[in-house]
Amino acid sequence: MHLLENCTEFYDVVQKLKCSSYVDNCLTGVHDVSKAENFIEKAKLIMSKGCFNLRGWESDVECRHASKHSGNTSVLGIIWNLDEDALKCKIDFETLSCETKITKRFILSTVQKFYDPLGMLTPSTLLPKLILQDLRKSQFSLEEELPFTFVDKFSKWLNEMYLLKDVTLPRFMNFNETSELHVFVDACKRAYAACISV
């Protein structure tokens, strides 16, 4: 990022790179093909000054520096369906068998498998986090098999998680001068949440 701090050329592209870079990915968008081509050319030029080779461009439209892709691609751990221009989370967890020993460690491990940087799954992943709060208060060890009340709640939740593989959100949101953002916030003793809709 030091390179971007000291770059006076192509101010708009530099600002977009600063605000759109995450680890080794740049996630941004433009309104038409000519702007995409211009951005890619200038971004590659700017970053090459620091010996960074920008490559692996993904796009849902054909342009000079990026071919149109189809199907799914992974962006920061999220699945981007290029055909539908929609995002969804990867859901990967084991199903319960009769032999599965439900422990505090197992619940914690299962909850951590839901990588959801956009918060799309937050309402669905709250229950096991509340169960973990209760378990912490109850002083169960990580390896101790849990009582039926906890196991039953957790098992019912986990058995419905396969439905999350179908949750998708459109990647592009079209804002204009008349667009409004509506913010909803709620809190209770055990959790809080905020939701912004257009």
Secondary structure as UniProt FT lines:
FT   HELIX           2..5
FT   HELIX           11..20
FT   STRAND          21..22
FT   TURN            23..24
FT   STRAND          25..26
FT   HELIX           33..48
FT   TURN            49..51
FT   TURN            64..65
FT   STRAND          72..75
FT   TURN            76..77
FT   STRAND          78..81
FT   TURN            82..85
FT   STRAND          86..89
FT   TURN            98..99
FT   HELIX           104..112
FT   TURN            117..118
FT   TURN            120..121
FT   HELIX           122..138
FT   HELIX           148..160
FT   HELIX           161..166
FT   STRAND          169..170
FT   TURN            177..178
FT   STRAND          182..187
FT   STRAND          192..197
//
